[in-house]
Amino acid sequence: MATPAWVERLKKRWGLTSNWDFAVIFTVFAVTGTTTAFSKRYFFEWVGLDTDPLWLYILCYIGYMLLAYQPILLFFGTLVGKFTFFWGFVKRFIGWLLKPFGVKL
């Protein structure tokens, strides 16, 4: 069975050599997203944030998802032995986040 072209492009871009590494990395992204979304409920209950006012809830939701995703990604990436790969993603995100403030990594 042939590998789809988009998989090959991502493998080349990310410097991967095997389909197994690709599957592991995609699984880590999926588990991280699910864990972050699941943990949001408990975090918001802990800090006592409700959906009223809605604009504050949405702002806090976006902030939580952006900030909580990074350490969770590193945690799961480390568990599967791909810390260096995921650290590159986190560094690029932090650089993107700090760029408007004139900070360069």
N, C-alpha and C positions, 0 to 999 in steps of 0.2 A: 504494500500500500504506500502510495506516495505521500510525502508530507506537504501540506498546503503551503503556498508561496508566502503567506503572511507569517507563518510559523518560522520559515527559513529566514525571512527578513529580520524578525525579532531576534532569532538566535544569532544572526550575524551582528546586529546592532549591539546586543548584550554580550557578545563574545562567548557564546555557549557552543559546545561541540556535540552535545547529545540531546536527544528528545527527552530523556529522563530528567536532565537538569531543567529543561524547559517546563516539564510537567510539575516538578517540585516547586519551581518559582511561581508558576501560576496558582498552584494550590496554596502557597503561602499568602499570596495576594488575596485570594478568596477567603481564607480563614481569618486573615487580619481584618478585612472589611466586615465580615460577619461578627467577629468578636467586638469590634469597635461599635458597631450599631447596637449590638446586644447590651454592651456595658453602659451605653448612654442612659438607658432607663434607670439603672441603679445609681449612677453618678448624680443624675438630676434629682432623684428622690433624696439622696444623701445631702445635697446642698439645699433642698427644699424649693427647687425651681418648678413652677407650674406653667401652664400654657397661657396664663394671663399676666401680663399683656403678651399678645402673640408675637409682636415684633422683637421683644426681648428674648423670648423663647427661641425664635428662629436665629437670632444673632448668636446666642449662646450655643445652640445646636451646631451651627457652622463652625464656630470656634472650637468646640469640643471635638468635633469630627476631624478637623485639621490637625489639632495638637495631639490628640490621643492616638491617632493612627500611627504616627512615627515611632514611638517607643514600642507599641505592640508589634509593628512590622519588624523592628530589630529583634524583639524577643523571639518571635516565631522563626525569623531568618537564622538566628543563632541556633535554635533548636535543630534545624535541619542542616546546619553546617555551612550556611551561605551568608555569614555575617558581612563579609567584605562586599559582596554584591549588593546587599540591601543597604549597607552603610553609604554606598555611592548614591542610591536613590534618596536617602534621607538628607545627605549633604546637599544635593541639588535642590531639594525642596526648601531646606533652610536658607540656602542662597537666594532662591526665588522670593522667599518670604521677606528677607532682609534687604533685598536690592533697592526698594524704594527709599530706604533709610540711608543709603550710601555705604552699607556694609558689604564687603566682599570677602568671601571665604577662600 
